[in-house]
Amino acid sequence: MVNKIVGWVVLVPLCLGLIVFALANRHFVAINFNPFAPVESAVAPGYGVPLFVVLYVVLLVGVLLGGTATWFAQARHRRGEKHWRREAHQLNGELETLRRHQGQAIAGPPAEVDDLLELR
């Protein structure tokens, strides 16, 4: 419940701020992909794009790069979790097998300890 309230308190003003920013910065800016050529002396000065589009694209690229870096940084933890999950599944299967075998041993003739150890 607190997460929803914090989400509304933070995200709604942030979204409103981004919308106001986009409306206030609709003028076109020259985008040039050659860092060595000054805009004034270039034959083709670049592409005209609204300023808010440039900033939103930069924001999106930053979020994607940050998410990718986090995903790679957490690979070790995911691998460990996969290992422990696999081991827990294996141990759970062994436990169920031993329980079934023990239930049969109680119902049937008495089982020897060696018979129980052969299940491994």
Long-range contacts (C-beta under 8 A, 24 or more apart in sequence): 18-56, 21-52, 21-55, 22-52, 22-56, 25-50, 25-51, 25-52, 25-55, 26-50, 26-51, 26-52, 27-51, 29-54, 94-119, 94-120
